[in-house]
Amino acid sequence: MKNKALVIVLVGLFWSALVLVFDSIVGYGIVNQIRACRFPSVIGVITHSETTTEYASHGDTTGVDIRYHYEVNGHAFEGTRYRYVAGSSSDSKWAKDAVKYYFSGAEVPVFYDPKKPAESLLHPGIDGSDYMWFIFLTPFNMVMLAFWSMGIGFLRNKFFRSPNGRIKTIRDGHFLRIRLPRYPGWAWGMAVTGIVAFIEAFLLAFIGGGFHPKAGLGAAAIVIACASGIAVAVWEWWKTHSGVSDLTIDERDGSIELPLTFGRKTRVPISAADVAGVAVDTVSQNNSSTYVPTLVLRDQKPSDGKLAEWFNKTDAENFATWLRTQLKIAESNKKPAAWKDAMPVPDHGKEE
């Protein structure tokens, strides 16, 4: 477990460093593009204008080489910046259009920083390529946030251990409700945002104008990706708080109701006498594991008693131990004691 945690931390640090470098570069350029909207302008003259091509084994990319002359307060300057985040890309139409508009000899507005007149550009403001960068980086940022959440979980379990796996219990009259969402709503929201943005990046690249789609189309894609993630997160939050994922214990007769998780269409009632123990099943898939606290039910399939799913083994085992205590089950393969001796003392109206 320690080795696995160390690997996740190291991979997360490497991934975060890489993503944050790109975020910083793109973010700095976008901030400057927005800042340039407030620059004053003068009429300048284009002195050189052509497209450039960089050849590489993975494909050629096209950019622009545009130079211009302008004067501010009687001082002459030479500029070479088209945009702060122009760069080059595999789609060449934007570069050809830029060279066609800013042709050699053309008189065009030149926008300059009033504090540093030598800093200038031809095309201020946000365009489709800026939105495309945001969409392109969103899946990578969602993965980075997932690494951060796992890292926080490791630190939390190391320094602030929870006796019941950090689950929420609610006493509602004679019912003890144990809230067991399969995954947090925010995790679903992050996953959906990343997946939608990933799909949109390909759609925009192939049918929306390459890396330079129309600004309106790029902005709409960002709104759709973020709105999708927020909608799913809110939906999952509502489902969790509606009680569908609650394991319910009726303190009057000892009956149990399994939550609407793991494919259950209805809440499944179980007698306390049917519970033989509480186990933690390990589910391994694609070099990763999840941990599933499960009620061991007599004469039923092991999968019938699945309760929740954790990425953290410690939380899963702590919850299983806590639940055995509630049911007076010492070991996962032993029968529970008589229910009247097993039930905790009621504490009505208290939320833990």
WORA-V100603 format. One record per residue. RES is the residue in three letters. PHI is phi in radians with two decimals (* if undefined). D_LAST is the distance of its C-alpha to the last C-alpha in Angstrom with 2 decimals. Layout:
BEGIN
res={RES	RES}
phi={PHI	PHI}
d_last={D_LAST	D_LAST}
END
This chain:
BEGIN
res={MET	LYS	ASN	LYS	ALA	LEU	VAL	ILE	VAL	LEU	VAL	GLY	LEU	PHE	TRP	SER	ALA	LEU	VAL	LEU	VAL	PHE	ASP	SER	ILE	VAL	GLY	TYR	GLY	ILE	VAL	ASN	GLN	ILE	ARG	ALA	CYS	ARG	PHE	PRO	SER	VAL	ILE	GLY	VAL	ILE	THR	HIS	SER	GLU	THR	THR	THR	GLU	TYR	ALA	SER	HIS	GLY	ASP	THR	THR	GLY	VAL	ASP	ILE	ARG	TYR	HIS	TYR	GLU	VAL	ASN	GLY	HIS	ALA	PHE	GLU	GLY	THR	ARG	TYR	ARG	TYR	VAL	ALA	GLY	SER	SER	SER	ASP	SER	LYS	TRP	ALA	LYS	ASP	ALA	VAL	LYS	TYR	TYR	PHE	SER	GLY	ALA	GLU	VAL	PRO	VAL	PHE	TYR	ASP	PRO	LYS	LYS	PRO	ALA	GLU	SER	LEU	LEU	HIS	PRO	GLY	ILE	ASP	GLY	SER	ASP	TYR	MET	TRP	PHE	ILE	PHE	LEU	THR	PRO	PHE	ASN	MET	VAL	MET	LEU	ALA	PHE	TRP	SER	MET	GLY	ILE	GLY	PHE	LEU	ARG	ASN	LYS	PHE	PHE	ARG	SER	PRO	ASN	GLY	ARG	ILE	LYS	THR	ILE	ARG	ASP	GLY	HIS	PHE	LEU	ARG	ILE	ARG	LEU	PRO	ARG	TYR	PRO	GLY	TRP	ALA	TRP	GLY	MET	ALA	VAL	THR	GLY	ILE	VAL	ALA	PHE	ILE	GLU	ALA	PHE	LEU	LEU	ALA	PHE	ILE	GLY	GLY	GLY	PHE	HIS	PRO	LYS	ALA	GLY	LEU	GLY	ALA	ALA	ALA	ILE	VAL	ILE	ALA	CYS	ALA	SER	GLY	ILE	ALA	VAL	ALA	VAL	TRP	GLU	TRP	TRP	LYS	THR	HIS	SER	GLY	VAL	SER	ASP	LEU	THR	ILE	ASP	GLU	ARG	ASP	GLY	SER	ILE	GLU	LEU	PRO	LEU	THR	PHE	GLY	ARG	LYS	THR	ARG	VAL	PRO	ILE	SER	ALA	ALA	ASP	VAL	ALA	GLY	VAL	ALA	VAL	ASP	THR	VAL	SER	GLN	ASN	ASN	SER	SER	THR	TYR	VAL	PRO	THR	LEU	VAL	LEU	ARG	ASP	GLN	LYS	PRO	SER	ASP	GLY	LYS	LEU	ALA	GLU	TRP	PHE	ASN	LYS	THR	ASP	ALA	GLU	ASN	PHE	ALA	THR	TRP	LEU	ARG	THR	GLN	LEU	LYS	ILE	ALA	GLU	SER	ASN	LYS	LYS	PRO	ALA	ALA	TRP	LYS	ASP	ALA	MET	PRO	VAL	PRO	ASP	HIS	GLY	LYS	GLU	GLU}
phi={*	-1.15	-1.11	-1.10	-1.08	-1.12	-1.07	-1.08	-1.12	-1.16	-1.11	-1.09	-1.15	-1.11	-1.06	-1.10	-1.06	-1.14	-1.17	-1.16	-1.08	-1.14	-1.02	-1.15	-1.10	-1.17	-1.09	-1.08	-1.13	-1.15	-1.05	-1.17	-1.09	-1.19	-1.05	-1.19	-1.10	-1.74	-1.24	-1.25	-2.33	-2.34	-1.43	-2.08	-2.15	-1.28	-1.82	-2.76	-2.69	-2.81	-1.46	-2.15	-2.26	-1.90	-1.70	-2.56	-1.15	-1.55	2.35	-1.46	-2.18	-2.08	-2.36	-2.28	-2.18	-2.10	-2.16	-2.64	-2.00	-2.65	-2.23	-2.27	0.94	1.46	-1.79	-1.55	-2.38	-2.02	-1.99	-2.29	-1.58	-1.52	-2.45	-1.19	-2.15	-1.27	1.04	-2.47	-2.62	-1.27	-1.52	-1.76	-1.05	-1.06	-1.18	-1.11	-1.13	-1.12	-1.17	-1.15	-1.36	-1.71	-1.37	-1.05	1.68	-1.23	-1.69	-2.40	-1.19	-2.06	-1.76	-2.32	-1.33	-1.08	-1.45	-2.38	-1.00	-1.28	-1.58	-2.57	-2.77	-1.74	-2.32	-1.38	1.54	-1.57	-2.28	-1.06	-1.15	-1.16	-1.12	-1.11	-1.06	-1.07	-1.13	-1.06	-1.45	-1.02	-1.02	-1.16	-1.19	-1.14	-1.13	-1.06	-1.13	-1.12	-1.06	-1.09	-1.12	-1.16	-1.10	-1.09	-1.10	-1.07	-1.13	-1.09	-1.26	-1.32	-1.87	-2.35	-1.25	-1.93	-1.25	-2.17	1.32	1.14	-1.56	-1.77	-2.01	-2.30	-1.66	-2.16	1.14	-1.64	-1.81	-1.86	-1.77	-1.93	-1.40	-2.27	-1.13	-1.17	-2.39	-1.12	-1.04	-1.14	-1.18	-1.07	-1.08	-1.11	-1.10	-1.16	-1.02	-1.12	-1.17	-1.10	-1.11	-1.08	-1.13	-1.11	-1.04	-1.21	-1.09	-1.16	-1.18	-1.64	-2.19	-1.90	1.90	1.21	-1.48	-2.25	-1.26	-1.09	-1.02	-1.10	-1.20	-1.14	-1.11	-1.09	-1.11	-1.12	-1.07	-1.12	-1.09	-1.19	-1.13	-1.09	-1.11	-1.13	-1.08	-1.17	-1.08	-1.15	-1.07	-1.15	-1.08	-1.13	-1.08	-1.08	-1.38	-1.40	1.67	-1.16	-1.75	-1.48	-1.45	-1.97	-2.03	-1.57	-1.30	-1.34	-2.17	1.40	-1.31	-2.17	-2.11	-1.36	-1.30	-1.45	-2.26	0.98	1.44	-1.29	-1.57	-2.37	-1.21	-1.80	-1.37	-2.38	-1.42	-1.05	-1.18	-1.45	-1.60	-1.69	3.03	-2.26	-2.10	-2.06	-1.55	-1.75	-1.94	-1.82	-2.76	0.93	1.11	-2.38	-2.30	-2.16	-2.18	-2.06	-1.07	-2.41	-1.30	-1.47	-1.87	-1.16	1.07	-2.35	-1.16	-0.98	-1.22	-1.17	-1.79	-1.10	-1.99	-2.71	-2.46	-2.04	-1.51	-1.80	-1.15	-1.07	-1.06	-1.09	-1.22	-1.10	-1.14	-1.08	-1.11	-1.10	-1.18	-1.06	-1.12	-1.09	-1.70	1.02	-1.89	-1.28	-2.24	-1.16	-1.84	-1.83	-1.31	-1.23	-1.25	-0.98	-1.07	-1.13	-1.62	-1.57	-1.25	-1.19	-1.13	-1.03	-2.42	-1.09	1.41	-1.66	-1.95	-1.89}
d_last={29.31	30.40	33.56	31.78	29.45	32.59	34.45	31.73	31.62	35.44	35.84	33.21	35.07	38.40	37.20	35.61	38.80	40.95	38.98	38.60	42.37	43.08	40.49	42.18	45.66	44.94	42.78	45.49	48.13	46.26	45.58	49.30	50.29	48.37	49.80	53.28	53.09	53.94	56.86	60.34	62.88	66.57	68.92	69.43	71.59	70.47	72.64	71.27	69.15	68.47	65.81	64.92	63.97	62.13	62.84	60.33	59.95	56.81	58.61	60.47	58.86	60.56	60.33	62.61	64.98	65.77	67.48	68.57	70.45	69.47	70.39	68.38	70.38	73.43	71.70	71.82	68.87	68.36	65.06	63.71	60.18	59.57	55.76	53.24	51.57	54.57	54.97	56.44	55.25	56.63	57.33	60.57	60.93	59.10	61.40	64.53	63.52	62.90	66.28	67.97	66.66	67.13	70.57	72.93	74.75	72.25	71.42	67.68	65.09	63.73	60.50	60.31	58.06	59.79	58.74	59.99	62.64	63.21	59.74	60.19	59.39	60.72	57.64	54.71	51.51	49.13	50.59	49.55	49.54	46.82	44.57	45.51	44.48	41.05	40.67	42.11	39.72	36.53	35.95	36.56	34.11	31.39	32.02	31.94	28.51	27.33	28.74	27.00	23.55	24.35	25.59	22.51	20.50	22.94	22.71	18.92	18.96	21.87	20.62	16.78	15.90	12.51	12.34	10.92	12.81	10.34	9.10	6.28	5.28	6.14	8.10	11.37	14.04	15.07	13.42	10.51	10.30	9.90	10.81	13.83	16.16	19.31	19.97	18.42	20.26	21.74	23.23	24.94	26.17	27.68	29.30	30.84	32.12	33.78	35.31	36.67	38.12	39.69	41.39	42.50	44.06	46.28	47.17	48.15	50.08	52.11	52.59	51.49	54.00	52.92	51.11	52.46	51.27	51.78	49.42	48.19	47.45	45.53	43.48	42.69	41.55	39.07	37.70	37.40	35.61	33.05	32.61	32.14	29.35	27.57	28.08	26.64	23.57	22.99	23.73	21.25	18.53	19.54	19.62	16.12	14.77	17.24	15.47	18.48	16.69	14.07	14.76	14.66	15.13	17.01	16.61	20.05	22.21	20.24	21.05	19.27	19.66	19.96	19.06	21.90	22.24	25.14	27.75	26.49	27.98	26.20	23.13	24.38	23.86	24.01	24.66	22.96	26.51	26.93	24.31	26.22	23.79	21.50	23.45	23.17	26.13	27.70	29.27	32.00	33.75	35.94	35.41	31.62	28.96	25.60	23.44	22.35	20.09	22.02	22.13	25.57	27.07	30.35	33.34	31.58	31.81	29.36	28.40	27.34	24.05	22.88	19.20	18.64	20.66	20.11	22.74	21.34	22.20	20.06	16.77	18.17	19.23	16.07	14.20	17.19	17.19	13.59	14.46	17.70	16.08	14.18	17.64	19.67	21.63	23.19	25.00	24.84	28.31	27.91	27.34	24.20	24.75	25.31	22.30	22.45	22.01	19.42	16.68	13.81	14.20	12.82	10.41	11.22	9.89	6.48	3.79	0.00}
END
